[in-house]
């Protein structure tokens, strides 16, 4: 059974001194959703932007294809980091 990711959205919740960033991943299977937390203190907009960039890669793809795509992005970006 191929489950496709149909939507990725961020929900920002103000928690006084910081914001919490939650990520909801919706699939094409009725009722099958995933939740995650992606908070990085004082970097709310950067996290929301990063999730949006990854969402563009994984939406409308199967879980296996999405894993391969995100792994390639991670390998490519980390190999270009200059120290």
C-alpha positions as CSV (number, residue, x, y, z in Angstrom):
1,X,0.0,0.0,0.0
2,X,1.5,3.3,-1.1
3,X,0.6,6.1,1.2
4,X,1.1,9.6,-0.3
5,X,1.7,12.7,1.6
6,X,-1.0,15.2,0.6
7,X,-0.2,18.2,2.8
8,X,2.4,19.5,5.2
9,X,1.5,22.5,7.4
10,X,3.1,24.4,10.2
11,X,1.2,25.6,13.3
12,X,2.9,28.3,15.3
13,X,1.8,28.5,19.0
14,X,2.9,31.5,21.1
15,X,4.2,30.3,24.5
16,X,5.0,33.6,26.1
17,X,8.8,33.8,25.8
18,X,9.1,31.6,22.7
19,X,7.0,30.1,19.9
20,X,6.4,26.4,19.4
21,X,6.3,25.2,15.9
22,X,4.2,22.1,15.2
23,X,4.2,20.2,11.9
24,X,1.1,18.3,10.7
25,X,1.6,15.8,7.8
26,X,-1.6,14.7,6.2
27,X,-1.8,11.7,3.9
28,X,-4.2,10.5,1.3
29,X,-5.5,7.8,3.7
30,X,-8.5,9.0,5.6
31,X,-7.6,9.8,9.2
32,X,-3.9,9.0,8.8
33,X,-1.9,12.1,9.9
34,X,1.4,12.7,11.6
35,X,2.4,15.3,14.1
36,X,5.9,16.6,14.9
37,X,7.5,19.5,16.7
38,X,10.2,21.6,15.1
39,X,10.9,24.5,17.5
40,X,14.2,26.3,17.4
41,X,14.2,29.1,19.9
42,X,14.2,32.6,18.3
43,X,14.2,31.1,14.8
44,X,10.5,30.6,14.1
45,X,10.4,32.1,10.6
46,X,13.5,30.1,9.6
47,X,11.9,26.8,10.8
48,X,8.6,27.6,9.1
49,X,10.5,28.4,5.9
50,X,12.5,25.2,6.1
51,X,9.4,23.1,6.6
52,X,7.8,24.8,3.6
53,X,10.9,24.0,1.4
54,X,10.8,20.4,2.4
55,X,7.0,20.2,1.9
56,X,7.5,21.2,-1.7
57,X,9.7,18.1,-2.1
58,X,7.6,15.5,-0.3
59,X,3.9,16.5,-1.1
60,X,2.3,14.2,-3.6
61,X,5.0,11.6,-3.3
62,X,4.9,8.2,-1.6
63,X,6.5,7.8,1.8
64,X,9.5,5.8,0.3
65,X,10.1,8.4,-2.4
66,X,9.9,11.2,0.1
67,X,12.5,9.6,2.4
68,X,14.8,9.2,-0.6
69,X,14.4,12.9,-1.6
70,X,14.9,14.3,1.9
71,X,18.0,12.0,2.3
72,X,19.4,13.4,-0.9
73,X,18.8,17.0,0.2
74,X,20.5,16.3,3.5
75,X,23.5,14.7,1.9
76,X,23.9,17.4,-0.7
77,X,23.6,20.3,1.7
78,X,25.9,18.8,4.3
79,X,28.6,18.1,1.8
80,X,28.7,21.8,0.7
81,X,29.2,23.2,4.2
82,X,32.5,25.1,4.4
83,X,34.3,25.1,7.7
